[in-house]
């Protein structure tokens, strides 16, 4: 990978939740809906795995993610609001992220007009 390929991570580095989401998407090769559907029980920190439920074609699966991504997710989880939710990634209001909100976040990180 060229250094510019990681510029989006640098642009999101000021916001730990956005960085964790983008790295999980990129390194996990996830679709937006798969990221939004991740629950805490889908994350196995010891094995560095994520369980994907209802992926493409309605299939379930298991993916391995880089140790660095696990560390970013752990950092995000320790800093996130103490809102009761099964979702890994929640909005500031405690709701599960959806694809439209994810797109808006992505567009703001790379500074696209909405």
C-alpha positions in Angstrom: 0.0 0.0 0.0 1.2 3.5 -0.8 1.3 6.0 2.0 -1.6 8.0 0.4 -3.8 4.9 0.6 -4.0 5.5 4.4 -4.7 9.2 4.2 -8.3 8.6 5.2 -7.2 7.0 8.5 -5.0 10.0 9.2 -8.0 12.4 8.4 -10.2 10.4 10.9 -7.5 10.1 13.6 -8.9 12.9 15.6 -12.2 11.0 16.2 -11.6 7.5 17.7 -15.0 6.2 16.8 -14.7 7.2 13.1 -11.2 5.8 12.9 -12.4 2.5 14.4 -15.3 2.3 12.0 -13.2 3.1 8.9 -10.4 0.7 9.8 -12.9 -2.1 10.6 -14.6 -1.5 7.2 -11.3 -1.4 5.3 -9.3 -4.2 7.0 -12.4 -6.4 7.5 -13.5 -5.9 3.8 -17.0 -5.3 5.2 -20.0 -3.8 3.5 -21.7 -0.8 5.3 -24.6 -2.8 6.4 -22.3 -5.5 7.9 -20.5 -2.9 9.9 -23.7 -1.3 11.2 -25.1 -4.7 12.2 -22.1 -5.7 14.4 -22.9 -6.4 18.0 -20.6 -6.6 21.0 -21.1 -10.4 21.1 -19.7 -10.6 17.5 -16.3 -9.3 18.6 -13.8 -11.8 19.9 -10.8 -9.7 21.1 -8.7 -12.8 22.1 -9.0 -14.4 18.7 -9.0 -11.1 16.7 -12.2 -12.1 15.0 -15.6 -10.6 14.1 -18.7 -12.7 13.4 -20.7 -11.4 10.5 -24.4 -12.1 10.7 -26.6 -11.8 7.6 -23.8 -10.9 5.2 -24.1 -10.9 1.5 -26.6 -13.5 0.4 -27.9 -13.8 4.0 -24.8 -15.8 5.0 -23.0 -15.7 8.3 -19.3 -15.8 8.5 -16.2 -15.2 10.6 -13.4 -12.8 9.6 -10.0 -12.1 11.1 -9.0 -8.5 11.7 -5.6 -7.0 12.3 -4.3 -6.6 15.9 -4.0 -2.9 15.3 -7.7 -2.7 14.5 -8.6 -4.6 17.7 -6.6 -2.1 19.6 -8.5 0.8 18.1 -11.8 -0.9 18.7 -10.8 -1.5 22.4 -9.8 2.2 22.7 -13.1 3.3 21.3 -15.2 0.9 23.5 -13.4 2.2 26.6 -14.1 5.8 25.6 -17.7 5.5 24.3 -20.7 6.7 26.2 -22.0 4.4 28.9 -25.2 3.8 26.9 -26.8 0.4 27.1 -26.6 -1.0 23.6 -25.7 -4.3 22.0 -24.2 -2.5 19.0 -20.4 -2.0 18.8 -20.8 1.3 17.0 -23.4 3.7 18.4 -24.2 7.3 17.6 -23.8 10.0 20.2 -27.5 9.5 21.0 -27.2 5.7 21.7 -28.7 4.5 18.5 -27.1 1.9 16.1 -25.4 3.5 13.1 -27.1 3.0 9.8 -25.7 3.1 6.2 -26.8 6.7 5.6 -25.1 8.0 8.7 -22.0 6.0 7.9 -22.0 7.6 4.4 -22.3 11.1 5.9 -19.4 10.4 8.3 -17.3 9.1 5.4 -18.1 12.1 3.3 -17.2 14.5 6.1 -13.9 12.7 6.7 -12.9 13.0 3.0 -14.7 16.3 2.8 -17.2 15.5 0.0 -20.2 17.8 -0.4 -23.3 16.1 1.0 
